[in-house]
Amino acid sequence: MLKLMKLELKRNNMRVYVVASAVCCILLLGLIYLIASAAQLEDSTASQKEFRNYVNIFRLTGIVSLSIFSAMSAIIYSRLIISEYMGKRAALLFSYPVSRSKILLAKLLLVFIFSSVSMLICTSIPYIIFCITESISPIVIQDVMTMELMIDALRTLSIAVLALGGIGVVSLRLGYIQKSIPTALISAILLSAVYGNAAISANGTWLSLLISGAGLIITVIVMAELTNKVNKMEVE
Amino acid sequence: MKNEPIVVIKNLGKMFDNTFVVKDSNMTVPKGCVYGFLGANGAGKTTIFKMLTGLLSPTSGTVEVMGLDVTKDREKVLRGIGSLIEAPVFYEHLSAAGNLELHLDYMGTKGFGVETALDMVGLNEIGPKPVSKFSLGMRQRLGIARAFIHKPQILILDEPINGLDPMGIRDMRNLFLALIQKHGMTILLSSHILSEIEHTADIVGVIVNGTVMQEVSLSKIKEKADIRLEDYFFNIMSGGNVSC
């Protein structure tokens, strides 16, 4: 499987997604400071004042990060799977003496690992920088940065990564039905807004894990169904 | 063993949208020969090639390659096949060598090796240029190199001379001959150009409206001085049945 994943990396130019992830990291860093600063303005609205505590700042940043990386994972899934199986490359791919299921699984795993690691790194970096600057010279004067807060932020991030895997695969399947990358992209954004929000914002770790677990089961079912479809595919 | 059949098709049929595009076709390809598949555009040559390589599943009949059923032993069959079907598709950002290396990795063999294969198709001085900048002829040569680089037993080439200049066509004919004589391959090639088949094939299969009408040894036709090759095939392709 590792060999197949390496070959996928060779066949597909992933550099563009690495650059995109770095840009997302910078945007998230800007966003976290923007949220914290906007809430401190004297004429800020009641809803802005909600962000005078770190929990909500991290939560909003996490939701935005999930939306961004869901969209990105949908695009990568579409490029690696929808474009490849729907286009002329399918004939080339199916001419290799390798199980079609294994190739598909290698693609799914590669995108999942890539988007999860990207999200983890590109969200953690803004969090860490923000935590450090807040410890030295805080913008949020109404709250105190504690170790517990940082652990909670990382817990939310882990749940978001789990949700990301499910959102990516389900949006890929929806895009596959229509043979359309925009469909996959829109599905990813909608799913991250609804399902991702529910998973991150659920009160309590167990509820969050339950929502993520349900998502995981749906993901496995979708993957099995997609594998079956690819195995029976014909190249006309 | 030479003359032992390496490809056997029995009562093969393929239906698309309730219409049979290939029907009741039988075909036998002996080992170590060049089998020329002749037919007009849309006669069903590519569809049969796709069924031979497992890209399409037959609606009826059986396809046996190297004694294996293609639908049941797809991966084993693919290990022994090299193919170029329709316009070759490549990873455009990679060089010719990069594309061939990738192919060998998937095939799990070193085959002829990248440099040798590129040399055999006359692309030895191509360098690291990405395939996206290749001309049609260069792409075709690279497609042929990819088809044989892993040393398959059978080469399936759909219209292999498309986009090649006369020099290129001659080079490829010599290459095919060398692959058979030195490396024991069997070649199935399709064309709608009669002269091409005449120059390369040992056996000719003529397909008309989805059915293989006749399989005949080219040398047998040539032995009969009273038959003009062109007339012979035109007669079959226009619905007549000539025995040889």
HADDOCK unambig.tbl for C-alpha pairs under 7 A between the chains (distance, minus, plus):
assign (segid A and resid 11 and name CA) (segid B and resid 91 and name CA) 6.49 0.50 0.50
assign (segid A and resid 88 and name CA) (segid B and resid 89 and name CA) 6.84 0.50 0.50
assign (segid A and resid 89 and name CA) (segid B and resid 89 and name CA) 6.22 0.50 0.50
assign (segid A and resid 91 and name CA) (segid B and resid 55 and name CA) 6.73 0.50 0.50
assign (segid A and resid 92 and name CA) (segid B and resid 89 and name CA) 6.95 0.50 0.50
assign (segid A and resid 94 and name CA) (segid B and resid 55 and name CA) 6.82 0.50 0.50
assign (segid A and resid 95 and name CA) (segid B and resid 78 and name CA) 6.50 0.50 0.50
assign (segid A and resid 96 and name CA) (segid B and resid 78 and name CA) 6.52 0.50 0.50
assign (segid A and resid 96 and name CA) (segid B and resid 106 and name CA) 6.17 0.50 0.50
assign (segid A and resid 96 and name CA) (segid B and resid 107 and name CA) 6.33 0.50 0.50
assign (segid A and resid 97 and name CA) (segid B and resid 75 and name CA) 4.38 0.50 0.50
assign (segid A and resid 97 and name CA) (segid B and resid 76 and name CA) 6.77 0.50 0.50
assign (segid A and resid 97 and name CA) (segid B and resid 78 and name CA) 5.10 0.50 0.50
assign (segid A and resid 97 and name CA) (segid B and resid 79 and name CA) 5.48 0.50 0.50
assign (segid A and resid 97 and name CA) (segid B and resid 107 and name CA) 6.42 0.50 0.50
assign (segid A and resid 98 and name CA) (segid B and resid 75 and name CA) 6.20 0.50 0.50
assign (segid A and resid 234 and name CA) (segid B and resid 55 and name CA) 5.58 0.50 0.50
assign (segid A and resid 234 and name CA) (segid B and resid 56 and name CA) 5.00 0.50 0.50
assign (segid A and resid 235 and name CA) (segid B and resid 55 and name CA) 5.31 0.50 0.50
assign (segid A and resid 235 and name CA) (segid B and resid 56 and name CA) 6.09 0.50 0.50
